[in-house]
Amino acid sequence: MRIQKAVVIGAGTMGGGIAALIAGAGIPVTLLDIPAPEGADRNAIVKTLWDRQVKASPAALVSPDAARLVTLGNTDDNFDAVKDADWIIEVILEQLAPKQALMARIEAFRKPDSIVTSNTSGIPIHRIGEGRSADFQSHFLGTHFFNPPRYLKLLEIIPTPDTAPSVVAFMKDFGGRALGKGVVVCKDTPGFIANRIGMYIGQARMVAAIENDYTVEEVDALTGPLIGLPKTATFRLADLVGLDVHTHVLRNQYEALVDDEERPLFRIPAPLQKLIDAQALGNKSGAGFYKTIKKPTGEKEFWVLDLKTGEYAPPGKPRFDLYGQVRDIDDLGARMRAIFEHGAGDRGGEFIISTTLAICAYAGRRVPEIADSIIEIDNAMRWGFNAEAGPFETWDALGVAKAAAEMRARDIAVPAWVDEMLAAGHTSFFQRDGTRVIGAWDPVGKTYAPIERPALRLALKELAGTPRELKRNASASVLDLGDGVLCLELHSKGNTLDVSTDEMARTALDLLGGNAYRAMVVANQGKDFCLGANIGLFLMAIASGGIGAIDKAAKSLQDLLMAFRFAPKPVVAAPFQRAFGGGAELSMSGARMVAAMETYMGLVEVGVGIIPAGGGCKGADPAQRLAPCRRWERSGPPPGQGL
């Protein structure tokens, strides 16, 4: 199977975003929507909708050039495009009858073996494909992207009982390899995986806040980076998604989950309903759980909803004793254990403990209903909600038996299969070989199932503490990747460059100069490739050694990067996400740069009047060197990531 042409039917926010994603992967795509009323340009509707994607911020298109791969049309005059497509994606309104009618029409036009998918988030996939031929149904499945499709990693694939296994395998590979997605295979149940668990998580925390008199700000302070989630946390996330969208999904799940033991939790809470009634829909309307207030100075301030009175109040600063005790623990698992150990009796700790236990137990009770593998559930939550860990990783870090005992003490139902696993003498959901995770507990097979991963995918953290970690300090490590290739892994805060990084880099260059290694990669698997030099250390150097210390530090960085450039064997940089200042200079200093598609690189020093000192000024055309900075300013960073 190959996908050389695609057709997306439905040019709204999701459909247009999916078309932009496909074009960004280099695949020609036809985007169709309904024709405009008589007398107007027949393609006026699709043109207007596509124009929003072209102008979107953050940018929907990976580059302006990708737009040339998108052909616009309408479903009356241009439906013939379906005949040549290898992949047809339906993204129309969330109603069963129109979707079924569209599938019948697609079947009349599609070529044999073309793949047809629906992007529905709430309608059973098998219902959409009902009544179609055997060939159609064997090539039909759900492909549920998360919005915005370019930036959110998750792609849920939902086969029906009639979908050919070869089609599922192909789409899983294509989604990961060609589209850069993290793909999970779901069962055809309400909300699939991410929305089913994600909506429960949001409701569990929202209801707990209402019932126990926590404020919106308190909950967001407790359920963000402190527990491995983005800053949007709970209430800010609902505002970002849109409270109308949030309640639509919530209402659909409540109606569909007639057999879910937690069904009452999916009711719309009264404070949320009041916001909907007032058309306070979150960020899109300027007011939701937070309200944007413009101060006389022109600055924006985000006032906060009082869940009891429905009034907005100026922002405050929630304070919890526990927060200060655990926030500096870098490892998430260790931080969660510390919260559970010291948080009982603390108001903030109690909120985290009670909701975390309920969430982990609920996820456990959904196996094998929504997925056979606990890995699929953890991956869906990490990729769909940018969580550092899924519910089973979190439970494992807390200790399966210990957390299960605490659940019982709080009258939270422990999944029967977890009790069976513990009774059989297995104390962890994940099987490890040293630091490497090699298996996950299979509740159906009642044994550990090996974890499949692409042959070329490396997890650098799994090499830590093994013989393949050749040397390490607080800021960097030198790793043996095999095949005669070294890796200089950055792992300081923000992966910034400092004296310790310099030490490890020179160690790596010495090894590269010998006979054992033939190349080196500069890489890491953190949130950002490198945020530049550690400015704090520069300030300390000035304080202790005067301005001359800056000259010395700059010269040291220049010498190091020139050593990379003129190393006797190739040094390859692998930047991703943000590569600022010294990170950009580091990326440009090797023999080659293999950048991830989502790389935001620039010499940001220029913006505050500082000349880049690590070699970033080199080059015949300064305008070319600064082009990445201007691209950042134009398109903006991914959601939730700012300067």
C-alpha positions, -999 to +999 in steps of 0.1 A: +000+000+000+011+036-007-005+069-002+004+093-030-028+113-031-053+122-005-088+138-003-101+155+028-139+161+028-149+188+053-127+220+054-135+232+089-110+236+117-101+199+119-104+191+082-083+220+071-057+212+098-055+176+086-051+187+050-023+211+061-006+182+079-008+159+049+006+186+026+034+192+051+044+156+047+047+162+009+015+145-002-008+162-026-043+166-011-076+178-024-097+197+002-135+196-005-164+213+012-200+221+002-206+245-028-215+281-021-250+293-028-260+300-064-246+332-078-214+331-057-180+315-065-188+277-062-156+273-041-161+304-019-168+284+013-137+261+010-115+291+000-127+310+031-121+281+054-087+273+039-076+309+042-080+306+079-055+277+079-031+297+058-032+326+083-035+304+114-013+312+144+004+290+154+009+281+117-010+251+104+014+247+075+049+236+081+060+261+054+041+284+030+054+263+001+033+233+014+001+252+004+009+245-033+001+208-026-035+216-016-062+218-043-095+233-033-129+222-046-165+215-037-184+183-032-206+188-062-182+198-089-149+182-078-160+149-061-142+130-089-110+136-070-120+107-049-114+084-078-077+089-078-072+091-040-053+065-020-067+079+012-101+096+017-107+113+051-142+123+062-143+153+086-179+166+083-204+175+110-208+151+139-241+134+129-245+098+119-269+101+090-248+126+069-217+106+075-234+074+064-247+092+033-212+105+025-198+070+028-223+056+003-213+084-021-176+077-016-181+040-023-195+048-057-164+068-066-134+053-048-110+029-065-105-006-051-081-008-022-082+029-014-084+036+024-114+055+038-113+069+073-135+091+096-122+116+120-152+114+143-146+119+180-179+105+193-198+084+168-191+046+167-169+039+137-187+007+128-220+026+126-206+050+100-196+022+077-228+002+080-243-011+047-211-007+026-195-035+006-170-060+019-141-043+001-151-009+015-154-021+051-121-040+050-105-006+041-125+015+065-115+027+100-113+057+122-083+081+123-089+105+152-065+134+151-062+159+180-064+196+174-043+213+161-033+183+140+002+196+132+012+201+169-005+174+189+013+141+186-016+117+192-034+098+164-059+073+174-066+045+149-100+027+154-106-004+134-139-021+131-143-059+132-143-058+094-111-038+089-083-058+074-054-062+098-030-053+069-048-019+066-045-013+104-008-021+103-002+001+073-020+031+087-002+027+121+031+027+102+021+055+079+009+077+108+041+074+126+066+074+098+051+098+073+030+121+095+052+120+126+024+110+149+023+088+180-002+062+170-024+041+194-049+015+183-082+019+201-114-002+205-146+013+190-160+025+223-173+060+233-145+086+234-120+059+223-090+062+247-078+097+251-112+115+254-127+087+276-099+089+301-091+126+296-127+137+302-129+115+333-097+132+346-110+167+340-143+158+356-127+141+386-107+172+393-134+197+386-160+179+407-135+175+436-128+212+435-165+221+437-173+196+464-142+204+486-140+242+481-109+244+461-105+275+439-098+274+402-063+288+407-055+263+435-065+233+412-045+246+383-015+251+406-018+216+418-025+198+385+001+214+361+039+209+359+039+198+396+024+164+386+039+162+351+012+181+331+013+213+310+007+247+326-029+246+312-036+221+340-074+216+345-095+247+341-071+266+317-072+235+295-110+236+294-109+273+285-084+265+258-104+237+242-136+258+244-163+251+270-188+245+243-167+218+228-159+204+263-196+201+272-205+187+238-180+158+243-191+155+280-228+153+271-221+127+243-202+105+267-228+107+295-255+096+270-233+067+256-218+054+288-249+037+302-228+008+317-200+029+332-199+027+370-187+064+370-214+077+347-227+103+372-193+120+371-198+128+334-228+152+342-221+188+335-213+206+368-235+236+377-207+262+375-198+250+340-235+250+328-238+286+341-209+296+319-224+279+289-257+297+295-239+330+296-220+322+264-187+324+284-170+297+263-134+301+274-105+317+254-125+321+223-150+344+240-126+361+264-142+346+295-147+311+309-131+299+341-107+328+335-116+362+322-093+385+303-093+420+318-074+449+301-058+472+327-056+510+322-019+505+313-029+482+284-016+451+301-038+420+302-048+404+335-066+371+339-093+372+366-106+340+381-141+326+384-154+320+419-170+286+416-196+294+443-207+329+434-200+329+397-182+362+400-147+370+388-119+382+411-084+394+405-057+367+403-040+356+435-011+333+444-022+299+458+002+286+484+006+251+497+033+240+521+038+207+501+045+226+469+077+241+483+088+207+497+086+187+464+088+211+434+126+208+432+126+170+428+134+166+391+122+130+386+084+128+383+081+094+399+102+105+429+082+137+431+048+118+431+061+094+458+071+124+479+037+140+475+020+107+486+045+103+515+043+139+529+010+151+514-015+134+537-031+161+558-018+189+536-047+205+517-028+205+484-015+170+489-049+156+497-063+169+464-035+153+444-036+120+462-074+115+461-078+125+425-047+106+413-058+074+429-093+077+414-079+084+380-054+054+381-082+031+393-106+043+366-080+037+338-074+002+352-111-006+351-112+004+314-089-025+305-097-044+283-129-024+275-112+004+256-078-012+248-061-045+255-027-029+263-020-006+292+008+008+269-019+022+245-036+040+273-004+055+287+007+066+252-027+081+244-025+103+276+011+113+270+007+122+234-029+136+235-024+158+266+014+163+268+015+144+301+049+133+313+035+099+324+003+080+318-019+065+346-002+031+347+033+047+347+022+069+376+007+040+395+038+019+389+060+047+403+038+049+434+041+011+439+012-010+426+004-028+458+009+003+480-014+025+459-040-003+456-041-005+494-046+032+496-074+030+471-092+005+492-088+026+523-106+054+504-133+031+490-120+033+454-126+001+435-094-016+425-096-034+391-099-072+396-071-079+372-047-058+393-055-080+423-049-111+402-016-098+390-004-090+426-017-124+439+004-141+412+035-124+426+040-097+400+044-063+417+049-040+387+029-032+355+061-029+336+089-054+331+124-040+330+159-052+320+179-027+341+165+007+331+151-006+298+113-013+298+109-046+278+074-057+287+040-046+300+015-067+319-013-081+297-045-084+318-061-107+292-031-131+287-021-127+324+015-124+316+040-098+305+038-090+268+070-078+251+069-041+240+074-037+203+093-006+192+109+004+158+144-010+154+158+025+149+141+041+179+164+047+209+155+057+244+185+075+257+174+073+293+175+035+291+213+037+286+219+057+318+237+036+344+246+009+319+281+001+304+270+021+274+270+053+294+307+060+291+308+091+313+284+115+329+281+146+350+253+169+360+248+185+326+256+159+300+265+123+292+286+105+267+268+074+254+277+045+231+248+042+207+263+011+190+275+008+154+305+028+163+285+060+170+288+082+201+261+105+215+267+137+235+234+139+254+225+172+271+204+169+303+210+202+322+180+223+330+166+235+297+196+216+282+216+248+285+253+250+279+277+254+308+311+243+321+300+208+327+286+205+292+319+217+278+337+190+299+316+162+285+318+175+250+356+175+250+356+140+265+334+129+236+357+146+210+387+128+225+369+095+221+359+104+186+395+110+178+405+074+186+398+043+166+367+029+184+341+054+170+333+067+135+308+095+142+290+114+170+254+127+174+246+157+196+211+150+209+187+146+238+151+136+244+140+165+266+113+191+260+137+213+240+170+207+223+189+236+239+178+269+253+213+284+249+240+292+274+233+291+311+230+329+317+231+325+354+266+311+352+277+340+331+263+365+357+281+346+384+313+347+364+310+385+360+304+389+397+335+368+406+359+376+378+348+407+361+339+413+325+370+394+314+353+362+325+328+367+297+356+368+271+370+336+285+337+318+285+329+330+249+363+319+237+358+285+253+324+281+236+339+292+202+368+268+205+345+239+213+321+246+184+350+249+160+363+216+173+330+201+164+331+217+130+366+204+122+364+171+140+382+143+121+349+124+119+313+136+114+295+153+142+258+154+135+234+177+155+197+166+160+178+197+171+141+197+178+116+221+193+135+251+207+172+256+198+180+291+209+213+311+210+240+287+218+217+258+209+214+273+174+251+277+172+257+242+184+233+229+157+251+248+130+286+237+141+286+201+131+292+184+097+254+179+093+222+189+110+192+166+110+164+187+124+130+176+134+102+192+115+090+210+146+123+229+152+123+266+163+158+279+159+172+313+162+198+337+177+175+353+202+203+373+217+198+398+189+164+407+202+179+421+234+208+438+217+235+411+224+258+398+197+258+360+195+292+350+208+295+313+200+300+315+162+264+324+152+276+356+134+297+336+109+284+334+074+282+355+043+246+367+046+236+377+081+199+379+069+200+341+064+213+335+099+185+355+114+157+340+092+148+314+118+142+342+144+119+360+120+100+327+113+094+322+150+081+358+153+058+352+123+044+318+130+048+316+168+057+286+189+036+255+195+006+259+218+016+263+254+052+272+245+063+308+246+095+328+249 
